[in-house]
Amino acid sequence: MFSDPFVRVLLLIFVAGLALTIWLWRSATRANPLHVRLSAAPGKHLTPVADPAAIVRTGAPLPPMLTRIAAFGEKLGGTGQDRQANIRLLAQAGWRRPEALGLFMAIKYGCGILLLSVALWGVLGPQDRFGLTGLAVGLIALFAGTTLPEFLVKLRAARRHEALSRSMPDALDLMVICAEAGLPFPRILKTVSRELALSAPTMADELAYTSAELQLLPDRTLALRHLAERTRVPTIESMVGSLVQAERYGTPLAQALRTIAEESRSRLILELEERAGKLPAQLSVPLMTLILPPVVAIVATPALMRVIRTLLQ
């Protein structure tokens, strides 16, 4: 195999790309000496803690083995921008633990290596395992294995997004009732989360998490912005913006929540009407592929049988 010049060039390009990737990864993860010295100074902090999972810890502690796996996977997170994107995606999927990123990266690359091993040693024969066929199949298997966990996380995030969008009008109606009863905002979130625990568990979980943040964070605006960043639901973002403005300008809480509830209900009705309007166009493809061929076959079968009989005679 190595006698072929083309294989040697491919191997050289692969080794050079691997070396460049390692060098760039080490350069991106190397700490700035100035930042290290500033962070080591007493009473000095570069940035405030803005991660909700670092403030409110959910769930039981992980076993030591999973903790070590998460610490190893944390090193595979990539650049700071990639890490923030993955943390945001995991938060949208409902995983807010500090170890979630490390476990996700470990599972992602572990699935890639597992699928690569299955493809090379379970599908290909010994003669194709270390050739160009093995290289192509291995790269495809590695790409598919590392993409599958991310696809599943995005699918779960999309389902949570849909559930939050559907349950937001009901949650706002309950908030209006609680606000008119004179409850403070943290108590409103706790009461609504308890009432929605059976009908809308996703919304109840987010509101309970935000209620816990309101008890720990000194600024209510920061906790509300964390809620908008975690969910990325337009209705919740609108609610957060309206509540922040209401607190800034002194608008009554019940009036602000009533306005947001009306807008949320109107937006949900418009979305449902839009989906109903798209339904005939979406049903045209199943109609043509599943219903039209049997109808054509039933109509054309007698004439076709008559033609066949005429030809046979």
N, C-alpha and C positions, 0 to 999 in steps of 0.2 A: 504493500500500500504506500509506504514512504518513498518508494522509487519513483512514483509519479510526481513530476514537478508541480502540477496543479495542487496536489494534496499538501506538498511542502509549503506552498505559498499560503494556502488556507490556514494551515497550522500556525505559520508565522504571524498572520494577521490576527488569529484568535489569541495567541499568547500576548501580542502587543496590545490588543484591546483589553485583555484581562489586566495586564500591568498598568495600563492607563486608568482603568476603572478603580483599581486599588489605590493608586496614587491620588486620584481626585477624591475618593472617599476619605482617605486619611487627611487630605488637605482641608476638606469641608468639616470634618469632625475635630480637627485640632483646635484647642481652646486658644483664644486670644490672650497673650500674657497680661495685657493691660486690664482686660476684664477679670482675669483671675486675681490680680492684685487688688482691684477695686472691690471684688466680692469678698475677699479675705479681710478687708478692713472692717473694724467693728462699727456696727450701726449703719453700714452702707449697703444698699441694695440697688442693683441695676434696674430691675423692673419689678413692679408689684405682682403679687400672685394673682393671675387671672384665670387659672384653670379651675372650674367648679369641682372637678374630681379631687383636687388637692385640698379643698375646703370641706366638702361633704363626702365622706367615704361610705360607699354603699356595699352591702354584702359582707359575708364572713371573710376572714383572712384566708389567703390562698395557702395551700400546702407548700412546704419548702422546695419541693421539686419544681412546681409550677412557677414559684418565685424566681428560681434560678433560670428557668427557661425564659421567663419574661425579661429578666435582666440581660440575657444573651440576645434576645430578639430586639431589645431596645437599641442595641448597637447597629442593627441592620435597618434602622428607620430612615436613613438617608439624610438629606439636607433639612434645614429647619423648615423650609416651605413644604417639603414633602411630609414631614412629621405633623405639621399643623393640619394639612389636608387630611391625613389619615385619622388624626384625633377627631377632627370635625365629622368625618364620615362615621367613625365608630360611635360618636355621641348621637348622631342622627339615628343610628341603628339601635340605640338604647344601652350601649356599653360605655360607662363613664369611669370605670375604675382606672387608677393610674397605671396598672399593669396591662391594660387592654391593648395598648399599642405594641408592647413587647410580645404578648401572646399572639397577636394578629400577624406580626411579621414572622415569628417563628413558625406558625401554622402555614403561612403563605409559602415560605421557602421550603418548609418540610414537605408540603404537598407537591411542590415542583420536583424535588429530589426523588420523592417516592414514585411519582408518575414517570420520571426519567428512568429509574431503575426497572420499573415494570415494563416500559417500552423496549429497553435494550435487552434485558435478560428474560423477558417473558413473551415477547412478540417476535423479535428478530432472531434469526439463526446466528450461529457462531461465525459464519463466513461474512455476514453483513453487519455484524455488530460494531466493528472498528473501521468501517469504510465510510464512503460519502453518504450511503443510505443511513447508516447508524448516526452520523453527525446530523443529518437533516431530521430524522425521526426524533433524536434526542432533543434538539432545539425546539421542535414543535411540542414535544411532551413537556419540556421544562416551561415553555410559555403557557401552555394550557393549564399546567398544575399551579403556577403562580397566579394565574388570572382567575381561576375558579373560586378561591376564597373571597377575593375582592368582589366578584360578581354576586356571590351569595350575600355579602354584607350590604351591597348596594340594593339588592332585592329586598332585604329586610328593612333598610332605611326607607325605601319607596313605600312599603306597606305601612310603616309607622307614619309616614308623611300623610298618606291617604286617611289613616285612622284619625290622626289629629285634625285634619281638615274637616272631617265629617262630624266630629264630636265637639268642635270649638263653639258653634252656636248654642248648644245645650249648656256647655260650661259657662258661657257668658250670661245666659239667662239666669242660671243659679247664682252667679256672682252679683247680678243686679238685685236679686231678692235678698241676698245676704247684706249687700251694701245699704239697701233701704231699711234693713232691720237694725242698722247701726254697728255692724261688726267692723273691726279694723281689717286692713288689707291682708296681713299675714294670716289672721284667723279665717278670712274669706277663702283663701287658697286651701287651707287645711280642711275646712268644712266641705268645699266643693270636691276636693280630691277624695274625701271619704264617701260622699254621695255617689260619685262616678266610678267607684271601685269595681262594681259589677258590670255596668253598662258600657263604660269606656275606660278600661284599665290603662291604656297607653296615656291618655290625657290625665288620669288620676296620678300616674307615676310621675309625669313631668311637673304637675302642680305641687305634689308632695315634695319633690326635690327642690323646687323653687321656694317653697315655704321654709324648708330647712336652711336654704341659703339666706333667706331674709332674716333668720334668727342669728346667723353668724356674721354676715357682712354688715359693715357699718353704713353702707350706702344702698338704698333700695334700688336705685337706678342700675347699679352694676348687676344685681341679681336678675332684674328684668331683662337686661341685655344678654346675660348668659342664657336665659330661656329662649330668646329669639335666635341666638347663635346656635344653640343645640338643635332646635327643631327646624329652622329655615322654612317655616310655614308662613305664607303671606298674611293670613288672618292673625296669627300670633304676633308677627312683626308689626302689623298695624295696631294691635292692642297695646303692645309695649310702647310704641311711639306715642300713642294717645295718652297712656298713663303717665309717661315721663313728662309730657307737656302739661297734663292736668296737675301734676305735682309741682311743676315749676311755676305755673300761673295761678294756682289756687282754685282750680275748677273742682266742684263737688265730685266725689268719687262715684256716687250713684248715677249722676247725670252722664259722666264720661263713659261708664260701663254700659249704660243704656244705649248711647249713641253707637258704641262699638258693636253691641249685640245686634242692633238693627242692620248695620253695614255688613256684619258677618252673615246674617241670615239672608240678606239680599244677594250677597256674593255666592253663597251656596246654591240658591235657587237659580241664579244665572248659569253657574257651572253645570247644574243638572239639565237645564234647558239646552245648553250647548252640546252636551253629550247626547241628548235625545235628538237634536238636529243632525248630528253626525251619524246616527245609527243607520238610516237607510243607505248611505254610501258605504258604510262598513259591512252591511249585510249583502251588498251586491256581489262580492267575491264568493262567499259561501253559496249564494243562490246560483251563480253560474257554474261553480265547480261540483256542487253536490246535488242540486235539484234539477238543473237544466239537462244534464246528460241522461238521467233515467227517463225524463219526459220525452226527450228526442228518441231514445231507444224504444220506448213503448209505442210511440206514434209511427216510427219507421219500420218496426219489426214486421207487421203484416205485409206491407208493400215489398219489403226485402225478401220475405219467404215466397211471395208470389213470383218475384223475378227469378229466384233460384229454381222454383218448380218449372217455370217456363224454359229456363236454360237446360234443365235436366231432361225435359221431354224432347 
